Amino acid sequence: MQKHSRHSALIVVDVQNGFTPGGNLAVADADQIIPLINQLAQQFDTVVLTQDWHPEQHISFAENHKDKVPFETVELAYGTQVLWPKHCVQGSHDAEFHPALNIPAAQLIIRKGFHPDIDSYSAFMEADRKTPTGLTGYLKEHQVDTVYIVGIATDFCVAWTALDAVHFGFKTYVVEDACKAIDLNGSLQKAWQEMSGQGVQRIQSSNLLA
């Protein structure tokens, strides 16, 4: 199979125990996309993995807010925050990459959500929209101009990553069948509308594996 141009990178978002069946914030059937992601990764010279990596007292955990339950929202200094069940706590089994994820050639792991007072969905920028992760600089220094995004969840961390990728000047593709969504109150349709409105291109894995 032909590898993609060295100017392209694959970003694999949050394929962790916490977001797959049995995890603390499990997305239905999310483990089923992992073999496809492993296959896609073989097509790229540059592969980046993201890893949700929260402290116990993270501001996004419902249990850290009095009288709040998961999936309610609160207003924080940077805007509206969805509250989640406690998940992907630093050093826990829940935070580890799923054992089926097999991408030994990945060069970079971007950990996100490790600041106690800021959530982080995007691989590029934390939710305060001020704190960069360093990924933009890494990709640009490696002459990458095009990114393909896969992983969990389509309507949160994948979508935020894709929108930021466009914002920072990358040609951006989301590989729909290599992602899984939470779909909370219509969030999946809204995410696709927002992504396509900003120029994110929606493709299938067959477009890459042909």
C-alpha positions in Angstrom: 0.0 0.0 0.0 1.2 3.5 -0.9 2.1 5.6 2.1 0.6 9.1 2.3 2.8 12.1 1.6 5.3 12.9 4.4 3.4 16.2 4.6 0.4 14.4 6.0 -0.2 13.2 9.6 -2.7 10.9 11.3 -4.1 12.1 14.7 -5.5 9.3 16.8 -7.8 10.8 19.4 -8.3 9.3 22.9 -8.4 5.5 22.1 -8.3 4.7 25.8 -9.9 2.2 28.1 -12.0 5.0 29.6 -13.9 5.7 26.4 -14.3 2.1 25.3 -16.8 -0.6 26.6 -16.1 -1.1 30.3 -14.6 2.3 30.8 -15.9 5.1 33.0 -17.1 7.2 30.0 -17.6 4.4 27.6 -18.8 5.2 24.0 -20.9 2.3 22.6 -18.9 0.0 20.2 -15.9 2.3 20.3 -13.6 -0.7 20.5 -14.8 -1.8 17.1 -13.0 1.0 15.2 -9.5 0.1 16.7 -8.5 -2.5 14.1 -9.3 0.0 11.3 -7.3 2.7 13.1 -4.3 0.3 13.4 -4.6 -0.3 9.6 -4.8 3.4 8.8 -1.8 4.2 10.9 0.4 2.0 8.7 -0.3 4.5 5.9 1.4 7.5 7.6 5.0 8.4 8.5 3.7 10.9 11.1 1.3 9.6 13.7 0.2 11.5 16.9 -1.8 9.9 19.7 -3.8 12.0 22.2 -4.5 10.8 25.7 -7.0 12.3 28.2 -5.0 12.7 31.4 -7.0 14.2 34.3 -6.1 14.9 37.9 -8.5 13.5 40.5 -9.9 16.9 41.2 -10.5 17.9 37.6 -13.1 20.7 37.1 -15.0 18.6 34.5 -15.9 15.8 36.9 -19.5 16.1 38.1 -18.5 14.7 41.5 -16.3 17.7 42.1 -19.3 20.0 42.0 -21.9 20.1 44.8 -25.3 18.8 43.8 -24.3 18.2 40.2 -24.7 15.0 38.1 -22.9 13.9 34.9 -24.0 15.5 31.7 -25.3 18.6 33.4 -23.5 21.9 32.5 -21.9 24.6 34.6 -20.6 28.0 33.6 -16.8 28.4 34.1 -14.5 31.3 33.4 -14.0 30.2 29.8 -17.7 29.3 29.1 -20.1 26.4 29.4 -18.7 23.1 30.6 -20.3 19.7 30.3 -19.8 17.7 33.5 -18.6 14.1 33.0 -18.3 11.0 35.2 -14.8 10.7 36.6 -12.7 9.3 33.8 -9.1 8.9 32.5 -7.5 9.8 35.9 -3.7 10.1 35.6 -2.0 6.8 36.0 -5.2 4.7 36.2 -6.2 1.7 34.1 -9.0 3.9 32.7 -6.5 6.4 31.3 -4.3 3.7 29.5 -4.5 3.3 25.8 -6.8 0.4 24.8 -4.8 -2.8 24.6 -5.9 -3.5 21.0 -4.4 -0.2 19.9 -1.2 -1.2 18.1 0.7 1.7 16.7 4.3 1.3 17.8 5.5 3.8 15.2 3.6 6.7 16.7 6.1 9.5 17.4 4.2 11.8 19.8 1.7 11.5 22.6 -0.2 14.7 23.5 -1.7 14.5 27.0 -4.6 16.8 27.5 -6.9 17.8 30.4 -4.1 17.7 33.0 -4.6 21.3 34.2 -7.1 21.0 37.1 -9.1 24.0 36.2 -9.3 23.7 32.4 -10.9 20.9 30.3 -9.4 20.0 27.0 -11.1 18.3 24.1 -8.9 19.4 21.3 -5.4 18.1 20.5 -4.3 21.6 19.7 -5.8 24.0 22.2 -7.3 23.7 25.7 -10.9 24.7 26.4 -10.0 28.2 27.6 -8.9 28.8 23.9 -5.7 30.3 25.2 -3.5 27.4 26.3 -1.8 25.6 23.4 -0.7 21.9 23.6 2.3 22.4 21.3 0.9 20.2 18.6 0.7 23.0 16.0 4.4 23.8 16.3 5.4 20.1 16.2 3.5 19.5 13.0 4.6 22.7 11.3 8.3 21.9 12.2 7.8 18.5 10.5 6.4 20.2 7.4 3.0 18.7 7.9 0.2 20.6 6.1 -2.6 18.0 6.0 -4.1 16.1 8.9 -6.4 13.1 9.1 -8.3 12.6 12.4 -9.7 9.4 13.8 -10.8 8.2 17.3 -13.2 9.0 20.1 -15.6 10.8 20.3 -16.6 12.2 16.9 -18.8 15.0 18.5 -16.4 16.1 21.2 -12.6 15.6 21.1 -12.5 14.6 17.4 -14.6 17.6 16.3 -12.8 20.1 18.5 -9.4 18.8 17.2 -10.7 19.1 13.6 -12.0 22.7 14.0 -8.7 23.7 15.6 -6.7 22.0 12.8 -8.5 24.1 10.2 -8.0 27.3 12.4 -4.3 26.7 12.4 -4.1 26.3 8.7 -4.1 22.5 8.1 -6.1 20.8 5.4 -8.3 18.7 7.6 -10.1 15.4 7.1 -12.2 13.4 9.6 -12.4 9.7 8.7 -16.0 9.0 9.7 -16.0 5.2 10.0 -12.8 5.3 12.1 -14.5 7.5 14.7 -17.3 6.8 17.3 -19.7 9.4 18.8 -21.3 10.0 22.2 -24.3 11.8 20.5 -25.5 13.7 23.5 -28.7 15.7 22.8 -28.0 15.9 19.0 -24.4 16.7 19.5 -23.2 14.5 16.6 -25.3 16.3 13.9 -24.3 19.7 15.4 -20.6 18.7 15.3 -20.8 17.6 11.6 -22.6 20.8 10.7 -20.0 22.9 12.4 -17.1 21.0 11.0 -18.3 21.1 7.4 -19.1 24.8 7.8 -15.5 25.4 8.7 -14.1 23.4 5.8 -13.4 20.0 7.5 -13.8 17.2 4.9 -15.7 14.1 5.9 -14.3 10.9 4.3 -14.4 7.1 4.8 -11.4 4.9 5.4 -11.9 3.3 2.0 -10.7 6.7 0.5 -7.4 6.2 2.2 -7.0 2.4 1.9 -7.9 2.1 -1.8 
